[in-house]
Amino acid sequence: MTDKNKMKIPVKPIFLFADSQVLFRMGREGLVLERIKRIIKEDNPGKKKIRAAYIGASNGDKEEFYDIFLSALSQVDIKKTDCLMIKSKPSKKEMNFFEKADLVLLSGGDTKKGWDIMNENGIGEKLVNRYHNGALLIGLSAGAVQLGSRGWMETGNGPGEYKVFTTFQLVPFVIDVHDEEEGQWERLHNTVADGEEHCRGFGIPTGGGAIFHSDWSMEAILHPLAEFSLFPEGLKNSMIFPPDTETRESKEE
């Protein structure tokens, strides 16, 4: 078969959630997970079941968090028997399942710890391959940060001291989650400000989410996103509201 005759696999949007409550919330088109299921089905109309993989590296493979994942998927009739946790030291069975997964969720927890484990056990490279071969990705809390371009780790030099490291960059923006109360997105603000020209970052508030589309646009889910963009004239801060909200505010710093 020549390259011209090969079927092009569509790249699916990437879903980024601040926390697990978004898995149980209703969006403008019904349950957020129902929308995810529809996207998978649209590209695979003959598919009878959806295989869903859970990457628990960031939270130490805790079963109670995997149970939340299973409970959420049961709302949209994705069966427990079609789901599997891919552990930090994955078995052959887990790796085989992962390589055929239609849906992959990266858990919350410790961003740097999870990142290091996924690079050590080979899941990181395989995750990128799964995405480019049609899997739909969900990043939850730390998982959302990992799918973006930068992550943070504490340096131990004092409160609020951290070091930035490069992550998957499947979403080509800096992503931060649930820092809207105390931090007012200070970490995100500083990381974008210290970045290269045209660097962009998005803050996803508690209970909210975002969708990264193939045209590089970002869609807010449930709550507005904080957006930071670096231009030659300085850093600009704006808000992206969910599609059913017409208001948009912006300010320059």
N, C-alpha and C positions, 0 to 999 in steps of 0.2 A: 504493500500500500504506500503510495507516495504521500508526501506531506500535504499536498493540495487536497487529497481525498480524506485526510484524517478529520474526524469530527472535532470541532473546537469546543472544549469544555468551558461553560460560562463560569466566571468568577463570581461567587456569591457575596452579598454584603456581609460585613463583620459587625456583630452586635456586641456592644460594650455596656456592662451594667455596673452600677456603683455597689450593689449588694444583692443578696438573694431574693429580697422581697419583690423585685421586678419580675421574677419568674412566675409570680402569682398575680400580677396586676393586669388590669384591663387597659388597653390602649385605644386609639381611635378606631381600630379595626377589630376590636375584641381582645381576647387574651394575647399578650405579646408573644407567647409561645405558639399560639395558633398561626400567627403571621409567619413565624419561622418555619413551621411545618408546611405551610402553603408554598413558601419559596422553594423548599426542598422538593416537594411534590411536582411543582410546575416544571422543573428541570428534569424530573424523572417520573413522567406520567404513569409508567407501568409498574413503578415500585410499590410493593405490597407492605413492606415494613421499613422503618427507619432505624438504622444502627446508631446508637448514641454513646460516645465515649466520654468519660469524666477523668480529667487529669488532676490528681490530688496532690501533686508535688509541693505546692506552696503551703498546704495546711497539714502536711505530715500524713496524708492518706487517711484522714479521720472518717470513719464510717458514718458518723452522725451527719456530716455535711453531704456525703454521697446520698444518704437517705433523703435529704431535702431535694436533691437533684431528681431522684426517682419519683418523689411525690409530685414535683412540679410537672414532670413529663407525663405522669398518669392523667393529668388534666386534659391532655390532647391525645390520649389513647396510644401513647408510645409505651410498650410493655416493658416490664422489668427484665424479661428474658432477652430483650433486644438492647440492653444497656450493660455497660461494664466499666468499672473503675480501672484505669491504667495506673498501676502503682509505681512508686519511685524506683523499685527494682522489678521491672515488668517481666512476667513470664512469657514464654513463647506464644501461649494462647492469647494473652493480652495484646501482644504486639501484632499478631495476625488480625485480631479484631480491630485494633486501632487503624491498621492500614486499609481497612474497608469501611471505616466509619463515615456516615453521612453528616453527622453532627458531632462536634467536639467542643466541650466546655473546659476552659482553664479556670481552676478554682481560685478563691481568695486565700489570703494568708500572708506569708512573708515573700515579698516580691523577689528579693535577691536569692533567697534560699531555693525557691521554686525554679528560678532562672538557671541557677547552677546545676540543679538536679536534672533538668530537661536537657541541658547541654551534655552532661556526663552520660546519661543513659540512652542518648540517641533520639529521644522523643522530639527534641527541638527541630532537628533537621527533617524528621518525618512529618512534623506538623506543617511545616512550610510546603512540603510535597503534597500533603492531603488537601491543603487549601487550594493549591494550583490545579489539583485534580478534582475539584468540585465539592469538597466538604464545606459546610457552613460552620463558622467559628463563633463561639461566645466567650468573651472574657469577662470574668466576674471579679470585681474589686482588683486585687493584685493581678489577676489574669488579664483584666482590661489594660492595666499599665504595661504588662509584658508584651501585649500585641501592638502597642505603640512604639515610639522611637527611643524613649529613655525611661530608665527606672532609677530608683534611689535606694541607697543603703546607709544606715547610720554609721558614723565614723567612730563613735565612742568618745569624741572630744567634748561632748556637752549636748544639752537639749537643743534640738533643731539643727544639729550639725549633720550633714549628709554628703555622700559622694554620688555623683551621677554616673550611670553606666548605660551602654547601648543594649537595646532589647530587639525583639523580632523585626520591628519596622514594617510589619504588614499593613499597619495603619501609620502613614508617614507623618504623624503628629505626636507631640508630647501629650500623654493622657494622665490625668490625676483624678482621684475619686474621693468623695465625701470629706473634703477639706474646707467646705464653705463656711463652717461655723467659727472655729477657733483660728484657723490659718488664713481664712479669706483668700485661699489659693496662693499664699505667699510662695510656697515651694514651686508651684507651676509658673507663677509670675517670674521668679528669679531664673528658672531654668530656660524659659523662652528668651528672656532679656539677655542671657549670657550666650545664646545660640547664634547661629549664622543668620545672615540677612534672609528674610522671608520665613523664618522659623515660626511655626504655629503650634498652639497648645490648646487643649480643651479640658475643662473641669466638669466632671459629672457629679452632681449633688446627690446626697442620700435619697434613695428611693427613685432615682432617675436612671436613664440610660441614653445611649447614642447609637446610631447606625452609620457606619462608614460605607458609602456607596462606591461603585467602580469608577464614577466620574470624579472621585475625591471630595464629594460633598459630604457634609455631616448633618444628620437629622436628629433632632432631640426627641426623646421619649419621656412622656409624663411630666418632666420638669425642664426648665431652661438650662442650657449649657453656658458656661462661662468660656469665652474665647479670647485668647491672647495672640496677637500677631505682631511680629517684629518687622518694621519698615525702616528705611534710611532715616526718616524723620523721627523715629522713636517707636515705642511700644503702644499698640492700640488695644483697648479692651472693649469687648462687645458681648452681647447675649444672643444666643440662638434659641428661639422658642419652638415648642412643638408645632407641627403643621397647622393645627386648628387654632393657633394663636397668631393674630396678625401683627401684634405689636413687636417692634424691635428697637432696642435702645443701644446707643454706643457712646463712648467717650474716649478722648485721647488723654494720655498721660504725658 
